[in-house]
Amino acid sequence: MPPAVYIVGLGIFTQGTSEFMLSGLLPGMAADLGVSIPDAGLLISAFAIGMVVGAPLLAVATLSWPRRTALVSLQAVFVVAHVIGALAPGYGVLFVTRVVSALAYAGYWGVAVATAVALVPPAAKGKAVAIVAGGLTLATVVGVPAGTLLSQYSSWRAAFWAVAAATVVSLVCTLLVVPGGRGEAGRTSVKAELRGMARPQLWLSYAITAFTFGAVIVTFSYLAPLLTDVSGVSEGWVPAVLALFGVGGMVGLVIGGRTAEVRPLRTLGLGLGALALFSVLLALTARSTVVVIGLVFLLGLVGYVTNPALQSRVFTLAPAAPTLTGATNTAAFNVGNTVAPLIGGLTIDAGLGYASVAWVGAALATAGAAAVLWAARLERAERGAVTEPRERTRVAA
């Protein structure tokens, strides 16, 4: 595997830490900024909104740029936004910096996946995507718990400074390792990429992505207060439990990376079914500390086992649109990342408690599983439509 694939995965790790670390920072941020925990949770949705808008727009805007130039420029914007966020005097400024950070990160995701896919042969595309996506899983294993721990010993602002510093390191590595020059510029026009995306199955795949990630993130977003206020986990152990979620995610990513190319829809269907089941169990057993800790690991595993299939399948469905396809899939991830925490916050505000977010996750996972069944039916119909003319030709001959 080319070293550049691992470097763009490093960029996803540093920036992805910021995407998810708020789940462990919410209590401290809410107290410091003078807002409720659900209001602080809107900062997660603000980041997701920036991702939804930024992914396709920045993919188009940077399509003709050399990929290294695009990656470095987007990382630089991300760093500046985090420095301002760390110095933010109040909630409003911080909210804006989250949106700007997300815009840059969204653009980076689209270019990073397209870069990784372009650097490897077709048989290795799924593995390359899994490595890049592994940066995000590593963020939940190492980055999120580290940010939570840092905030407990210092403040949430220290976590923002740490993310900015780590992203600078990633930026330098990108300059040194990722191929540059005009030869690495986008290889298709905007029109060609748009034509490549005109397939219904592709858009159904985006819906599956949104449902799947929404089902994962709605519980994870409020996991810290659920652990401390409902499950009886002491605040000092929260980083360890969050790391356990990430360990499960890493195991799931390894499994999913091996099955994504061979049986993508089966991987998605089984993963979503298990995600719905474990979410229901979490909602029912939220007051049992031991059971909840075990379920946190399992939720990470089944949530991330789907990730390689979600990421690589869109490139199979639209091979002529590598940049815009990946960027739109990033937007789909963040539709789930936007809507799901909002719904979770509404259930908490309605007095249903932190455990209610697991019911939301179960409902989203069930909807995603239904969409996978629909996709499988369409795929069988497409294969039948291709096979039938061949059979007629053989009969005529």
C-alpha positions in Angstrom: 0.0 0.0 0.0 1.5 3.4 -1.0 2.6 5.5 2.1 0.4 8.4 0.8 -2.7 6.3 1.6 -1.6 6.2 5.3 -0.8 9.9 5.3 -4.3 10.9 4.1 -5.6 8.5 6.8 -3.5 10.4 9.3 -5.2 13.6 8.2 -8.6 12.0 8.7 -7.4 10.9 12.2 -6.4 14.4 13.3 -9.5 16.2 11.9 -11.8 13.3 12.8 -10.8 13.6 16.4 -12.4 17.1 16.4 -15.5 15.7 14.7 -16.2 13.2 17.6 -14.4 14.5 20.6 -17.3 16.8 21.6 -19.1 13.7 22.8 -16.7 13.6 25.7 -16.4 17.4 26.1 -20.1 18.3 26.2 -20.5 18.5 30.1 -17.5 20.8 30.5 -18.3 22.9 27.4 -21.9 23.4 28.5 -20.8 24.6 32.0 -18.1 26.9 30.6 -20.4 28.4 27.9 -23.5 28.7 30.1 -25.7 26.5 27.9 -27.5 23.2 28.4 -26.0 19.9 27.3 -28.5 19.5 24.4 -27.6 23.1 23.2 -23.9 22.2 23.5 -24.8 19.1 21.4 -25.9 21.4 18.6 -22.2 22.1 18.1 -22.0 18.5 16.8 -24.8 19.2 14.4 -23.2 22.5 13.4 -20.1 20.5 12.4 -22.2 18.0 10.5 -24.1 20.8 8.6 -20.8 22.1 7.5 -19.8 18.7 6.3 -23.1 18.2 4.4 -22.7 21.5 2.6 -18.9 21.5 2.2 -18.3 18.0 0.8 -19.9 18.4 -2.7 -19.2 22.1 -3.0 -15.5 21.8 -2.2 -15.1 18.7 -4.2 -16.3 20.6 -7.3 -14.2 23.7 -6.4 -11.0 21.7 -6.0 -11.6 19.2 -8.8 -9.0 20.8 -11.1 -6.4 21.3 -8.3 -3.5 19.0 -7.7 -4.6 16.7 -5.0 -1.8 17.6 -2.6 -2.5 21.3 -3.0 -6.2 20.7 -2.2 -5.4 18.6 0.9 -2.8 21.0 2.3 -5.0 24.1 1.7 -8.0 22.5 3.4 -6.0 21.4 6.4 -4.6 24.9 6.8 -8.2 26.4 7.0 -9.1 23.7 9.5 -6.1 24.6 11.7 -7.0 28.4 11.7 -10.6 27.6 12.5 -9.5 25.5 15.5 -7.2 28.2 16.8 -10.1 30.7 16.7 -12.4 28.1 18.3 -9.9 27.6 21.2 -9.9 31.3 21.8 -13.7 31.8 21.3 -15.2 34.1 23.9 -18.7 32.5 23.7 -21.1 30.0 22.1 -21.8 32.0 18.9 -18.2 32.3 17.8 -17.5 28.7 18.6 -20.6 27.6 16.6 -19.3 29.5 13.5 -15.8 28.0 13.8 -17.3 24.5 14.0 -19.1 25.1 10.7 -15.9 26.5 9.0 -13.9 23.6 10.3 -16.4 21.1 9.0 -16.4 22.8 5.5 -12.6 22.3 5.3 -12.7 18.7 6.7 -15.5 17.8 4.3 -13.5 18.9 1.4 -10.5 17.0 2.7 -12.5 13.8 3.1 -13.6 13.9 -0.6 -10.1 14.6 -1.9 -8.5 12.1 0.5 -10.7 9.2 -0.5 -10.3 10.0 -4.2 -6.5 10.2 -3.7 -6.3 6.8 -2.0 -8.5 5.2 -4.7 -6.4 6.7 -7.5 -3.1 5.4 -6.0 -4.0 1.7 -5.9 -5.2 -0.9 -8.4 -8.9 -1.8 -8.6 -8.6 -4.9 -6.4 -7.1 -2.8 -3.5 -9.6 0.0 -3.6 -11.7 -1.4 -0.7 -8.6 -1.9 1.5 -7.3 1.6 0.6 -10.7 3.1 1.6 -10.7 1.1 4.8 -7.2 2.5 5.7 -8.4 6.1 5.2 -11.6 5.4 7.1 -9.4 3.7 9.8 -8.1 7.2 10.6 -11.6 8.1 11.8 -11.9 4.9 13.8 -8.4 5.5 15.3 -9.7 9.0 16.3 -12.4 7.3 18.4 -9.9 4.9 19.9 -7.1 7.4 20.7 -8.2 10.9 19.8 -11.6 11.2 21.5 -10.5 9.6 24.9 -7.3 11.7 24.8 -9.3 14.9 24.2 -11.7 13.9 27.0 -8.9 13.3 29.4 -7.1 16.5 28.4 -10.4 18.5 29.0 -10.8 16.9 32.5 -7.2 17.9 33.5 -7.2 21.3 31.8 -10.2 22.4 29.7 -12.1 21.7 26.5 -10.0 24.5 24.9 -6.8 22.6 25.5 -8.4 19.7 23.4 -8.9 22.2 20.5 -5.3 23.4 20.7 -4.1 19.8 20.6 -6.2 19.0 17.5 -4.8 22.1 15.8 -1.2 21.0 16.6 -1.8 17.5 15.4 -3.3 18.7 12.1 -0.2 20.9 11.5 1.9 17.7 11.8 -0.4 15.9 9.3 -0.1 18.9 7.0 3.7 18.7 6.9 3.5 14.9 6.3 1.2 15.5 3.4 3.6 18.0 1.8 6.4 15.5 2.1 4.7 12.2 1.1 1.6 12.8 -1.0 2.4 13.1 -4.8 2.0 16.7 -6.1 2.3 18.5 -9.4 -0.2 19.0 -12.2 -0.2 15.4 -13.0 -2.2 14.6 -9.9 -4.9 17.1 -10.7 -8.5 16.0 -11.1 -8.8 13.7 -14.1 -12.5 14.3 -15.0 -14.6 17.4 -15.6 -17.5 18.4 -13.4 -19.9 17.4 -16.2 -18.3 14.0 -16.5 -18.6 13.5 -12.8 -22.2 14.6 -12.7 -23.1 12.2 -15.6 -21.3 9.4 -13.7 -23.6 10.0 -10.7 -26.9 9.6 -12.6 -27.8 6.1 -11.2 -30.7 5.5 -8.7 -28.8 2.7 -6.9 -26.1 5.3 -6.0 -28.6 7.6 -4.3 -30.1 4.7 -2.4 -26.6 3.9 -1.2 -26.3 7.5 0.1 -29.6 7.0 2.0 -28.2 3.8 3.5 -25.1 5.7 4.5 -27.2 8.4 6.2 -29.3 5.9 8.2 -26.3 3.8 9.2 -24.1 6.6 10.5 -27.1 8.4 12.1 -27.8 5.2 14.0 -24.2 5.1 15.3 -23.7 8.7 16.1 -27.0 9.5 17.9 -26.0 7.2 20.8 -22.3 8.1 20.7 -23.0 11.9 20.8 -24.7 11.6 24.2 -22.7 8.6 25.5 -20.7 10.6 28.1 -23.7 11.9 30.0 -25.6 8.6 29.6 -22.6 6.8 31.2 -22.3 9.2 34.1 -26.0 10.1 34.8 -27.7 6.8 34.0 -25.2 3.9 34.0 -23.3 5.0 37.1 -19.9 5.3 35.5 -17.6 7.7 37.2 -16.4 10.7 35.2 -12.8 9.5 35.4 -13.7 6.2 33.6 -15.5 7.9 30.7 -12.4 8.2 28.5 -11.7 4.5 28.9 -15.3 3.5 27.9 -15.1 5.9 24.9 -11.9 4.2 23.9 -13.6 0.8 24.2 -16.2 2.0 21.6 -13.2 2.8 19.4 -11.6 -0.5 19.9 -14.8 -2.2 18.9 -14.9 0.1 15.9 -11.3 -0.9 14.9 -12.2 -4.6 15.1 -15.3 -3.9 13.0 -13.3 -2.0 10.4 -10.9 -4.9 10.0 -13.7 -7.3 9.5 -15.6 -5.0 7.2 -12.5 -4.3 5.2 -12.3 -8.0 4.3 -16.0 -8.4 3.4 -16.8 -5.1 1.7 -15.5 -6.0 -1.7 -17.0 -9.6 -1.7 -20.4 -9.2 -0.1 -21.1 -5.5 0.5 -24.9 -5.7 0.9 -24.7 -8.7 3.2 -22.2 -6.8 5.3 -24.5 -3.8 5.5 -27.6 -5.9 6.2 -26.1 -7.9 9.0 -24.3 -4.9 10.5 -27.4 -2.8 10.6 -29.5 -5.6 12.0 -27.0 -6.1 14.8 -26.8 -2.3 15.4 -30.6 -2.2 15.8 -30.5 -5.1 18.3 -27.7 -3.7 20.4 -29.3 -0.3 20.5 -32.5 -1.7 21.8 -30.6 -3.7 24.4 -28.7 -0.5 25.5 -32.0 1.4 25.9 -33.4 -1.5 28.1 -30.3 -2.0 30.2 -29.0 1.5 30.5 -28.8 1.4 34.3 -26.6 -1.7 34.3 -23.0 -0.6 34.3 -21.4 -3.9 33.3 -23.9 -4.6 30.5 -23.7 -1.1 29.1 -19.9 -1.2 28.9 -20.1 -4.5 27.0 -22.7 -3.0 24.6 -20.5 0.1 24.0 -17.9 -2.2 22.6 -20.4 -4.1 20.5 -22.0 -0.9 19.2 -18.6 0.3 18.0 -17.9 -3.1 16.3 -21.2 -3.4 14.4 -21.4 0.3 13.6 -18.0 0.4 11.9 -18.1 -3.0 10.3 -20.4 -1.3 7.7 -18.0 1.5 7.0 -15.7 0.0 4.3 -18.8 -1.2 2.4 -20.5 2.2 2.7 -17.3 3.9 1.5 -16.2 1.6 -1.3 -19.6 0.6 -2.8 -20.3 4.1 -4.1 -17.1 3.9 -6.2 -18.3 0.6 -7.7 -21.7 2.1 -8.5 -20.2 5.3 -10.1 -16.6 4.6 -11.2 -16.6 7.6 -13.6 -17.1 10.1 -10.8 -14.5 9.3 -8.1 -14.2 12.8 -6.5 -17.8 13.9 -6.4 -19.1 10.4 -5.6 -16.9 10.2 -2.5 -17.7 13.8 -1.5 -21.4 13.2 -1.7 -21.0 10.1 0.4 -19.3 12.2 3.0 -22.2 14.5 2.9 -24.6 11.6 3.3 -22.6 10.5 6.4 -23.1 13.9 7.8 -26.8 14.1 7.0 -27.1 11.3 9.6 -24.6 13.1 11.8 -26.8 16.3 11.6 -30.3 14.9 12.0 -29.7 12.1 14.4 -28.2 14.2 17.3 -31.0 16.7 16.7 -33.6 14.0 17.2 -31.7 12.7 20.2 -31.6 16.1 21.7 -35.4 16.5 21.2 -36.1 13.2 23.0 -33.9 14.3 25.9 -35.6 17.7 26.1 -38.9 15.9 26.0 -38.0 14.3 29.3 -37.4 10.8 28.0 -33.9 10.7 29.4 -30.4 10.0 27.9 -31.3 6.3 27.2 -33.9 7.4 24.7 -31.2 8.2 22.2 -30.6 4.4 21.9 -34.2 4.0 20.7 -33.6 6.6 18.1 -30.5 4.7 17.0 -32.5 1.4 16.8 -35.2 3.1 14.6 -32.6 4.5 12.2 -30.7 1.2 11.9 -34.0 -0.6 11.1 -34.7 2.0 8.4 -31.2 1.4 7.0 -31.7 -2.3 7.0 -34.9 -1.9 5.0 -33.0 0.3 2.5 -30.4 -2.5 2.1 -33.1 -5.0 1.3 -34.4 -2.6 -1.3 -30.9 -2.2 -2.8 -30.5 -6.0 -2.9 -33.8 -6.3 -4.8 -32.7 -3.7 -7.3 -29.4 -5.3 -7.8 -31.0 -8.7 -8.5 -33.4 -7.0 -11.0 -30.4 -5.3 -12.8 -28.6 -8.6 -13.0 -31.7 -10.2 -14.4 -32.1 -7.5 -17.0 -28.5 -8.0 -18.2 -28.8 -11.8 -18.2 -32.1 -12.1 -20.1 -30.8 -10.5 -23.4 -27.8 -12.9 -23.3 -30.1 -15.9 -22.9 -32.2 -14.8 -25.9 -29.0 -14.4 -28.0 -27.9 -17.9 -27.2 -31.4 -19.3 -28.0 -31.5 -17.5 -31.3 -28.0 -18.8 -32.2 
